[in-house]
Amino acid sequence: MPIDRKRGRVVFEKLERDLVKLSAELRPQNVHGFRTGTRRLQILLIELAAHPGHKEKKLLKSLGRVRKRAGKVRDLDVQLIALRSFKSPGEPRRKTRLMNRLIEMRDRQEKKLRKALDKDTVRDLRKQLKRAARDFQSDRNPVKTLDPLTVARAIVGTIHQGTPIDAATLHQYRIRTKRARYAAEFAVPSAESQQFIVGIKRVQDALGDWHDWLTLTQNAQNNLGEVRESALVAELHNLTGAKFRQAVSALSSMPQKPTPREKEPGIASTQSTPASGRQAVSAA
């Protein structure tokens, strides 16, 4: 199944728009849009392109520096929304204290992101994106790409459901499900690709939800003390444990793994509850 050329073109155009929006206003949806856009472009240029070039790698490196800053802001956005949805009548003052601390951390990371988005950097990134888009879509020398759905299935094939899973392993699986989904989205629309995307997104949401509560719990421990010192931290710890079990269970619904002959060479492995902050920010 070939790559959807229109989809490839849209990724470049949308990321440039998201970059402009982000440089103008650091709203949660702008931060989220830029981060997912850079991840999709990374999949297109590195995982799907048969022979990624030096200029493409340089562009992704430049985008990566900004994305890293945006990621810290994004993480705090989803933690704030998750904490607001979390009902803990036993320690309202500690919840307020944690909320204020997260807001302070978010403000500090926002300042760093603004500094990374100076006019010269934004202008240079836009030029690089336009040049990369022209090169990728060139009729004279088109970029050769791998089959998106085959690549996505190969990534899923590196997720081992039968072995014991700890937090570090589940974190790696979370990253791989993102890569698999973004790769599959470049396939020409079909019933097969749509079924795969729907299945992988369900797993990705469960793993992302767990990770959001995990980072919130870790920040709560850093600011309020360990489980034995705070009822709020203990409640968050229990909820995160439940989210972990749900995420592990979701792995069993992973789209069918490829047979050995379907695997694409060169694909290596990498490593009733409150609403998810991730889902709330995305819905906004």
Buried (B, 14 or more C-beta within 10 A) or exposed (E): BEBBBEBBEEBBEBBBEBBBBBBEEBBBBBBBBBBBBBBBBBBBBEBBBEEBBEEBEEBBEBBEEBBBBBBBBBBBBBBBBBBBEBEBEEBEEBBEBBBEBBEEBBEEBBEEBBEBBEEEBBEEBBEBBEBBBEBBEEEEEEBEBBBBBBBBBBBBBBBEEEEEBEEEBBBBBBBBBBBBBBBBBBBBEEEEBEEBBEBBBBBBBBBBBBBBBBBBBBBBBEBBEEBEEBBBBBBBBEBBBEBBEBBBEBBEEBBEBBEEEEBBEEBEEEEEEBBBBBBBBBEE
